[in-house]
Each structure stands twice: as structure tokens, then as C-alpha cells.
Amino acid sequence: MPVHGTVWYDVLMAEQLLTPQQVAEILGISMNTLKRMRLDKKGPPAVYLSARTIRYHPDKVAEWITNNMEEEVINENL
């Protein structure tokens, strides 16, 4: 049994992981932009189920959106 608090435990306990297409739609960006962000480590953290199967944990996507919205608001107020 996975240890509570580890990445794998969180992934296994998730109701549903999001596909890259779903995340791109949520963010309002293209799949190519999401891929570029992932490769540059600037987008939401990805879960690699295999070399060709990439998914996203909904909570991590929501957290990433929140963190980036805060940064944009802070930058606009400067």
C-alpha cells in the first residue's frame, strides 16, 4: 500500500486525472503551448504514467492556476 502523503498515494487516490487536452482547454491554450510549458517547467506539474502517457492531477492544476493568478495581480499592481 502506498504511503499517505507521497506523490503516488495522491495519484492513486485521485478521482480522475486530467488529460493534456483537458488541461489545455481549462487554461484556454493550445496543446503545443501546454507541451512547451511542461518542457520548460513553467506549467502545472505533470504525472508521467509512461513515456507517452501524461496526465495532470486536478488539485495541482487548480493550485497552479491560483498561484499564477496571484502573481499576475501582484505584477499589475506594481
Summary of the structure (lengths in Angstrom):
residues: 78
radius of gyration: 13.9
end to end distance: 48.4
largest distance: 48.4
contacts: 172
relative contact order: 0.15
helix: 55%
strand: 8%
